[in-house]
Amino acid sequence: MSVPDRLAERLVQEEELLRQAFPNATIDAEALVVALRDHPLPAGWSHTDTDVLFAVPVNYPAGQPDNICARPDLTLAGGATPGNSQGIQQHAGRFWLQFSYHIDPNDWHPHVDPALGSNLADYLAGALTRFEEAS
């Protein structure tokens, strides 16, 4: 995939912000995804941690990210399918269990300076709340 120059530049700007908030996070500018390794999960899940991923839209930052993914074998502790899961998706050469997670467009406020507006670190912080309660 050929990433527009303006988006590639924006991702470089945001990588430091993301790594400050989440040291295990990376941006794959080729695949247009943000990945977080080994995110700890609270009790109630089938695993103690998961890798997490979300796609960066090609029109970012005007368009905000949407949905979040976790390891494909993640279930609730008893084996049930988690609520808001949307099935298996493929991103960046791996399979992922996708969860519904959306930001109201009125709450997304990008700025030329990523530190002054909505950014990838903010999105990830909000999306991770999906895992705070196993349901």
Salt bridges, closest charged atoms under 4 A:
GLU14 OE2 - ARG10 NE 2.77
ASP51 OD2 - ARG94 NH1 3.40
ASP66 OD1 - HIS102 ND1 2.32
ASP73 OD2 - HIS47 NE2 3.25
ASP73 OD1 - ARG71 NE 2.68
